[in-house]
Amino acid sequence: MNPKEKFNKVIKYSILFGIGWTVIALLFGVINRVQLILFFPSSDTILGYGILRPVFTTALIFGAVLSLFTGIAYHSLQRKLELKLELAARIGMYVQQLAVLLSIISIVAGYNEGREYGEAGWIPDCLTALSIFIFLVVVLVSLKGAESPSRGQIFIVLSAAGALLVFEFGNAGMPYDIFSSVPYTAGLQDASVQEFYRSGVLGYFLLFPLFAILYSYVPAYHNIQLYSSSMANFQASAMALLIPVAGAANLAFSPVPGGLQTFGMICALALGAALLAGAMNVKYTLNNGPIAVDQDDISKFFSRGVFFLILFTTVRAIGSFRWAQERFAYTWINSSDISLDTVTYGMLILFGSAFIASQQLQNRKASAGLVKSTLISLTAGSALLFTGTAIAGFFQSIALRSTGADGALSVKTWQDTLLSGSFISSKDPAVQFLSGAGVLSLTGIAVIFIGILLGTLTLLLVFFANAQPYGEPDLHKKIQAPMHISQGAH
């Protein structure tokens, strides 16, 4: 077996591990939404919300996204250059899976301390950092001596380097038993560090990888150039500078100095502008370049993913203002919830690229019907989840601030807050929930889960079933009026 075939196995199994963790994560995501309404089982049990929520986010970010991105990034690089250190890449892949498994075990065992993203215990944290480090080394060694890197390759390197630094910054600590450790930043600075870390996870574990995929696959799949390489360069620099500090925007109304809060809000707005610029760069590549292209169903995974990325980025930018945080913090429209981004536009972009990578890797064509069904489910689910979350969050914000004639808060329990906005008053929380806007968000994540199952079935058939040979699509139409495009996009 030649080196390329060996590396193909790493790519294949990384994608398979990724879709496996995605199914597990979305299952817990649906359960979490139900638990917010029924409060069953109680939070002091092993299946309570306080346990399953970090299991959901850990499986989603560090299992699903990290595994899928690793396989997809390796495939993208392999199309342009010879990948090296196959043994190291294979070891890194298995180390990552072990890290996620141990993380979930430590969370269930009660070592997470209520935090959502990582911090599961010093052993799985060290393994996660090691797997990211191995990935970074493999990428850098493979790029050494190659011609000028593409924009997609630059974003891949920045994704891995930033993820490693952010993960170590947020999780490094002094161990005192087999799982537990004390963070070096514990104490008065811990709240600030957690917001910086949350912003870093969003930026380096999700946004940078997604743009790396978009800049790698959109031009290559459609055989066109990136609309503006200069814009991509600006975006990469801006994101790298702003992501670590934009989290300070979420420190509004905390004891930290007001100047730091204001600085964070400015950085969050600037980061939003950089993300919107990148999204429009991809959109213009597909729709406004000198060569018009048709969009097949796989193209639509990218275009619709970009649409929801623009939508969520706009909401997050608005949510960085103090008046928005005062009204919408602790509601379903909370802009600090990274999982909403991941299960919506994140899944659209990841599965679209996974379909391309798997078909090219196996030289087998994916079922057109399953691809379309996956696209429809993920799109409809994302729309429902966003709409339900926004409407429910609006009503919850009103309920949280409403007062009675005596000036006391009208809503005194968290369950009443979650069920606010219902059209039917009932002692049964399920009846209240089903008559309110929150049912849209539950329906949305359930439809997304169905889409994930359909996408998983599609990929499994490509990897393991006999199918027609894959052929590269010809999506070009007639040449439009000439216009300037940047050079060196590939």
N, C-alpha and C positions, 0 to 999 in steps of 0.2 A: 504494500500500500504506500503510494507516494505521499509526500508531506501535505499536498493540497487535499487529498482525500482524508487524511487524518484530521486536518483542520475542519473539513466539512462536517465531521462527526461532532466536534466541539460546537460548531454553529447549530447543528441540528438539535443536539441535546440541550443547549442553552435555550433555544426557542421552546422546546418541549417542556422543560422545567418552568419556563416563564408562563406558558399557558396553563400549566397545572396550578401554579400559585395564583394565577388570575381567577380561576374558577373557585378556589378555596377562599380567596379574599372577597369576591363578590357575594358568595354565599353568606359569609359573615356580615357583609355590608347590608344585605337584605334583612338578616336577623336583627342587626343593630337598629335599623329603622323601625322595625316592629317593637323592639324593646323600649324605644323612646315613648311609645304610646301606651303599651300595656303594662310596662314596668314589671315584666315577668320574664324569666325568673328574677328574683331580687338581686341587688348589686353585691350582696355578700356571699353569693354562690359562685362556683367555678364557671357557670354559664351566664353570669351577670354582665351587664353592660360595661362595667369598669374593667372586666377581664377581656371580653370579646372585642371591644373597640380597639385597644392597642394590638390585639391579634390581627384584626382586620387591616389596620394601617401598616403593620410590619409585613404581613404577607403581600400587601398591595405594592408598597414602595420598594422594600428590600428584596422581596421575592419576585413579584411579577415584573415590575418595571426594570429593575436592575438585570434580571436574567434575560428578558426580551431585548433590552438595549445592548447587552453584551453580545448576544448572537447576531443581532442585526448589524451592529457596528463592525464586527469581524467580517461579516459577509460583504458589507459596503467596501471595506478596505481591501478585501481579497479580489474584488473586481478590478482594482487599479494597481495592486502591487502584490508581492509574495509575502505572506504572513510568516513570521518566524516564532520560535519558542512554543511549538505546539504542546509540548509536555507541560510547560508552565501554564499555558492557557487552560489545559484540561484540569490541572490541579486547582487552579483558581476557580474554575466552574464548580467543582465539587466542594471546595472550601466555602464558597458562597451559599450553596444549598445547606451545608451543615450549619452555617451561621444562622440562617433563617430558622431552621428547625430548632436549634438550641435557644434562639431568641423566643420562639413561641412557647417552648417548654418553660423557660425562666419566667415568662409573663404569667402563664397559668399557675406556676408555683408561687407567685406573689412577689417577684423580685423587680418588677417594673417601676413601682412607686407612682403609678398613675400617669406616666408620660407616654405620648403616642408614638413618637418617631425614634426608634432605636432605644438606647439606654436600657437594654434588657438584661444586662449583666456583663461583666468585663470580659469573660471568655468569648461569647458570641460577638461582642463589639469588636474585639481584637481580630476575630476571624473575618468579620465583614470588612474591616479596614485592610486586612491582608489581601482579600480577594480583589478589592478595588486597586490596591497597589500593584498586584500581579497584572491586572488588565492594563493599567497605565504603562507598565514596563513593556508588555508585549506590543502595545500600540507604538510606543516610542522607538523600540528596537526595529519594528517592521518599517517604520517611516524613515529611519536613518538611511541616508544615501539616496532616497527617492527624490523625484523631481518636486518642484514647488507644491506644497500641500494644497488641496482644494479647501473650499470654505467648510464643507462637511467634515473633512478630516481635522481641521482646526477646532471645530466645535466638539468633536469627539475627544480630543486631547484636553480641552478646557473642561469638559464635563467630568472626566475622570480625575483630573488634578484638583478641581474645585470640590468635587464630592469627597475626596480623601481628606482634604484640609478641613472642610466643614464638619465631616463626621468625627474626626479626631478632636476638633475644637469643642464640639457639643457633647462628646461622650467620654473623653479621657478622664480617668480618675484613679484613685489609689485603692486597690482591692484589699478587702479585709476578710473575705471568705471565698468559697468556690464560685459564687455568682455575683456577690455584692461588691460595690466599690463606692467611694465618696468622690464626687466630681471635684476637680481642682478649682472649679469656679463656684462651688457651693457657698451659700451665704447671701449677703445682701445683693450681690451681683447676679444671682442665679436667674431672676426673672428676665433681666436684660439678655443674658446669654441664651436663654431659651427662645426668645423672640428672634435673635440673630440666627440661631440654629434652625428654627422653623423656616425662616426666609431662605437660608442656605439649602435646606432640603428641597424646598419648592424650586429654587433656581438651578441647583447642580444635579439633583436627582431626577428632575422632571423637565424643566424648561430647556436647559442646555441640551440634554439628550434628544428632546423632541425636535429642536431646531437642527441638531446634527443630522437627524433622520431626514427632515424636510429638505435640507440643503444637499444631502447626498442622493436621495431617491427621486425627488421631483424632477430635477434636470435630467438625471440619467434615464429614468423610466420613460420620459417624453422626448428624449434625445434633443433637448434644447439647452440654451445657456441660462444661467441665473440672471434675473432681470438687473440686479445691481450688486456687484461684488463689493463695491465701496460701502454700500449700506450694510452689508453683512459684516464687514470689518468693523464699522462703527458700532453695530449692535453687539458684537462679541466683546469689544472693549468696554462699552457702557454696562453690559450685564455683569462682566467680571468685577467692575469697580463698585456697582450699586447693590448687587445682591447681598453682600455681607452686611450692609448697613441699613437696607430698606426695612428690615424687621423692626427697627426702632420706631416706626410709625405705629406699631401695635402697643407701644408703651404709654399711649395717651391715658391720662387719669391715674398713672402709677406714680410712685414716689421719686422716680428718676427726674433729673433736671429738665425743665421745660424746653431748654434749648436743644437737648438731645431729641426730645419728642418732635419738635418742629423740624429739625434736621432730618429725622427719619421720614417724616411726611413728604418733605421735598424730594428725598431720594426715592421714595416709593412712587411718586408721580413721575419722576424722571425714568425710573425703571419701566413703568407702564408705557411711557412714550417709546422707549427702545424696543419693547416687545411688540407694540403695535407697528413700529417701523419694520421689524422683521416679518411679522405676519403679512403686512401689505407687500413686502418684497416677494414672498412666496405667491401671494394672490396675483400679483402683476406678472410673475413668471408664467403662471398658467393662463392668464386671461388677456394680458396686454402686451405681450412680447411681439417682436417682429415676425415671429412664426406662430400663427394661431394653432391651437391643438384641440382636438376633441378630448373629452374626459370620459373614460370608461368607468366602470364601477369602482375599480381600485383607485383611480385618480380622485374619485369623489370622497374616499376616506380622508385624503389629504385636504381637499378643499373644504369639506365640512368640518374637519378637525380645526382648520385655521379659523373658520367662522366662529366656532364656539370658543376658541382661544381668544379671539378679539372680544367676544362678549364677556367672558370671565375676567379678562384683563381690565376691561373698562369698569366692571363692577368693583374689582379689587382696588383700582385707583381711586374711585369715588369713596370707597370704604375706608381709605387711609385718612380722610379728614376727621377732625375731632368730633364734629357734630354728627357724622355718620356712625362713628364708633359709639358715641353716647346713645344713639337710638337703636343700633342693630347688633351691638356686641351681645353674645350669649343667645342669639337667635339662630334659626336655620340658615339665614343668609350671611352668617359670620364669614368674613373674607379670609380668616386665618385657617379655614378648613381646606387643607391641601387635597384631601381625598376626593372632593367634588371635581377639582380639575383633572385628577388622574382618571376617574371612571368615565369622564365625558370626552373631552377632546384628546386626552392622553390615550385612551383605548382606541379611538378612531385612527390616530396616527400610528400607534404601535401595531395594530392588527393590519392596517393597510400595507405597511412595510414588511410585516411578517409574511403576508401573502406573496409579495414579490420575492422575498428572499427564499422562501420554501419552494416556490415553483422553479426558480432559476437553479436552486441547489439540487433538486431532485429531477429536473427536466420533466415535470409532470404538471398538467394543467389542473387548476382548482375548479371545482364545480361552480359554474356561473350562477346557478340558482342559489347555492349556499352563500356565495360571496354577496349577492344582492340582498339576501335575507339578513345576513349579518349587518350590512350597511344600513338597511332600513331600521332594524332593531336598535342599533347603537345610536342612530340619529334621532329616532323617535324617543328613545329612553332619555337621551341627553336633553332634548327639548322639554320633556315632561319634568325631569328632575330640576332643571333650572327654573322653570315656571313655578312649580310647586314650592321650591325652596324660597324663591323671591316673594311670592304671595304670602306664604305662611310666615316668613320672617317679618314682613310688613305688619301683619296682624299681631304677631308676638311682641314687636317693639311697642305697639300701642298699648297692649295689655301690661307690659312691664312698667310703663310710665303712668298708667291711669291711677287716679286716686278717688276716694270717696268724699262725702261731705265733711268728714272729720279730718281730711288731709292724709289719712292712712292709705297705703297701697291697696288697691282693689283686689289684685290677684296675689295670693299669699303662698301658693304652692307651685313647684316647678311643672307638675303635670298640667295644671290649669293654664300655665303659660304656653306649653306646647300645644294644647288643644284649643287655644284662642283662635277666633275666626271661624269656628264651626257654625253652621246654619241651624243646627238642632241642639237644644239643650237637653242633656241626658246624663244620668248618673253612670251610665256605661261608657267608659272612655273609648271603646271600640266604635260605638255608635257616633259619638262626637267626632272622632277622627275621620270616619268614613263620610261625614257630611261637611268636611272642611277642606281647605286647600292642601293640607298635609298629605292627603291621599294621593295627590298628583306626584309628589316626590317619591313616595313609596312605590307607586306604579312605575315611575321612571326608572328607579334603580332595579326593579324587578325585570323590566323590559331590557335594560342593559345586560342584566344577568343572562337573559335568554339569548341576547346577541352574542355574549361571550361563549355560551355553550355552542351556538351555531358556528362561530368562528373557530372554536377549538375542534369541532368535528371536521370542518373544512381543512384545517391544517393536518389533522391526523390522517385524513384520506390522502392528502398530498404526500405525506411522509411514508405511509405504509400500504396504500392500496394502488392497484393498477389503474392508470388513467392515460388519457391522450398526452402525447408529447407537448411540452410547453413551447410556444413561439412568442417572440417579442412582439408586442402590439405596434402597429403603425398608426399613430394618433395625429399625424400632421395633416393640416389642411392647406389651402392656398396661402402664398406669402402675402402679407399685408403691406401697407405703406412702410417704407424703411424708417427706422428710428434707432436711436443710439442705445447700445447695450454695453455693459462693461466687459472687459476682457478678463481672461483667467478665471472664469466661473467654474470650470470643471476641475 
